[in-house]
Amino acid sequence: MTYERVRKGNPLQLTIDQHFHSAHAISKFYNNEDVVEIMNIGYGKISKKSKNGMLYTKRNWDERAEKGYMYQIESDFHQQIDNIKSYELRDHEAISRYLALWRLRHQFHIERLSDAPLCGIEGENYTKEEQERMESMGLGYVNEKAEIPARQLTGGQIQLGIDQLMQALHSIKWGVLKSNDAHFLCADCYHKLGFIPVSPTIALAANLPDQTLSDDEVAIINRQSVESASKFYFGSNLGKCPIAPN
């Protein structure tokens, strides 16, 4: 993974570790050791981490996106999972918008963009400090090679992509699925499945009514999460997450 490093000490406190699934949402799965258990699909190995490089990307979108529209989408979603309201009072669109954000951030994490060269113009010889100061103010710039930095493009494409995805997602109504004993696990992303686990025993499901599931039903859903995962899935205690056979 390549990314543009900041100045020593990061004096403007630019965000480097950027979660494609929010850190707050992941923390809902922390166990009594304040960690989650992560299954790395490629290696078939479980690790126990609260801060793991698999859970985030490195400086992939700009500060304008990170602390602007993304922050607002995350905040609206966190309000929904921190205090789950009745079906009628639930902000279904806020949940859908977060799913769109998660999908797009994960997509650009897997397929990072490169700096984009511009034709017919000269580069700008801004110092590193000037570049970082502009970014911290939500401003874009062209670098010394006459390129638009990839993270500016990514931030803009994700913002546009959310509006496009919401054309299909805006009508979804989200039901709350609960489990009495078995735990839900969570994929690194759900690109096709309308599903968002929000704690070991609570998940949001598209266009389903609120309901309590049996352990066998949780196992079937966990199988779908495993199949949705790209590189990993995680849970509070993977030993408590039944997975139905193929």
N, C-alpha and C positions, 0 to 999 in steps of 0.2 A: 504494500500500500504506500503510495507516494502522496505527499501533501506539502504545501508551502509552510515552512516553519516560521514562527514568530521571533521577534527579537528576544535576546536573553532576558529571562525574568518575566517576559510577557507583561510589560509595564501597563498596557491598556486593557489587560485582562480579557483578551479575545478568546472566544470559546474554541478549544481544540478538540476535546472529546465530545462528539455530537451523537446522541442516541437516536437511532432510527425508531425505536420504540422507547417511549419516554422513561427516564430514570425513576420517576415517581410511580409509573404503572408497574415497572419491574419490581420496585420495592414492596408492592402489595404481596409478593410471593416470598419475601424474606422469611426464613425459618427462625428458630430460637437462637441460631448462631449469627443472625443478620446476614445471611447469604442465600443465594439460590443455587440449586444443583443444575448444571448444564450438561446435556448430552451432545457431544460433538459427533455428528453423524458420520463424518469421514473417518474418524478414528475409533468410533465405538467406545469412547471414553467419557466418564463422568468427572467433571470438576466442580468444586464448590467455591463460588466467587460472589462477591458483591460488586466488584469492579473488574470486568473482564473485557479484553479487547474484542471478543466476539460480539459483545453487546452494544458496541458503538462504532462509529466511523470517525476518521480524523479530518477535521477541518474541510468538510466536503461541500458545505454551502456557506454563504456569507453571513455576517453579523446582522445585516438588515433582515434576512429571513429568520435566523436563529432567535433574535430577540424582538422580532416584529410579529408578522402574521403567524409564524409557527408557535410562538409563545402563547398567543391568544387562543389558538386552536387547542393546544395542550391544556391550558387553564380551564377552558370550557369543558373539556372531556374529564379532567380531574374532578371537577365539581360533580359530575355525574357518577363517578365511581367511588368518590369519598362519601357521598350521601345518596344512596340509590333511592330514587323516588318511585312513587306508584307509576303504573303504566301510563296513565293519563297526564301526569305532570313531568314525565321524563322528557329530556331534550333530545329527541331522536336524531335531529339533524346534527347536533354537536357531536354525537357518537359517530355518525356516518362521516362527518368531515375529518374526524381524527383518523378513522380507518383509511381514508384517502391519503392523508398525510403520511401515515405509517407505511402504506404500500409504496408511495413514491420515494420516500427517503430510503427505504430498503432497496428499491430498484436502482437508485443512483449510487447506493453503497456497493452493490454488486457490480454495476457497470458505470464506473466513475468517468466523468467527462474529462477532456483535456482542455488546456487553454486554447482559445479560438483566435487565430491570426486574422487581422483585418488588412485588407488590400488598399493601397493608395494613400496610406497615412503613415506618419512617423510616430515612433513610440514616445512616451512621456518619461522623462528622467526624474521621476519622483524618488525621494529617498525612501528607505524602508519605513522610517518613522512616519513620513507623510502618507504613504500607502495605508499603514495601519490606522492612522488617525482618521483618514477618510472613511475607511471601512467601519470604524467604530461609530462614525456619525451617520452610517447608513448610505454612504455615497459610493458610487462605482467609479472606476478609473481604467485607463488603458496603461499597460506596463511598458517598460523600456523596449520590448520586442514588438510593440504594436499588437499586443494580444489582449483579449478580454480574459481575465482570470477565470478558470473553470468554476470556482465556487460561486462567482457572480451569476454565471449562466445557470448553474444548478439551482440556485435559490429562485431565479426567475422561472425556470421550467417547472419546478415543483409547484410554485404558486399558480401558474397557468394550468398545470395538470390537475390540481385539486378542483378547480372550477369545471374542468371537463369531466372528471370522474363523478362529480356531484350531480351531473345530469342524470346519471343512472342510479346513484345512491340516495338522492334526496327524499325519495318516497318510502324508504325502508323504515319500518317500525321495529324497535329492538326489544326483545323479550329477555327476561332474566331467568337463567337456568341455575338451579341450586342443587348441591349434593350434600347429603348428610354425613357421608363418611369418605368415599373415594375422592381423590384429588384430580382436578383438571391440570393438564400440562399446557404449556404455551409454546407455539412455534415461533421462529424468528420473524415470520410474517405470514399473513393470510391474503394471498393475491387473488384467490378465487372464492374462498369460503367466507361467507358473511358471519364471522365469529370472532369474539374478543374475550379471552379469559381475563378476569379482573382480580381474581384471588384464587387460592387453592380450591375453594368450594363455590365460587360464583363465576358465571360467564354470561356474556351478552350474545344473543343469537338473532340473526336477521329474520324478521317476519314470523317469529314463533311466540306463543303466549308464555307468560310467566309460569314456571312449573318446577317441581322438584323431581330430579332424576334418580333412577336406581343406579347401583354400582355398575351393572352391565351396560346401561345406557351411557354412563360416563366413559366406560372402556371403549365403546364404539366411537364416541366423539374424540377421545384421545387418539385413536387410530387415525382419524381424519386430520388431527393436528400434526401427527408424525408425518403423514403424507403431504401435508402442506409445507412442512419445514424445508428450507433450502440447505442450511448448513448445520443448524442446531435447534434443539428445543430445550425448555427449562421448566422447572417446577420447584415448589417448596421442598418436597421430599419425593423424588422420583419413585421410590419404593412404594409410595401410596397412590401412584398414578397407574391404574390398570389400563392395559392396552389390548384391545380385541385382536385376535389373530387375523391375518390377511384372508 
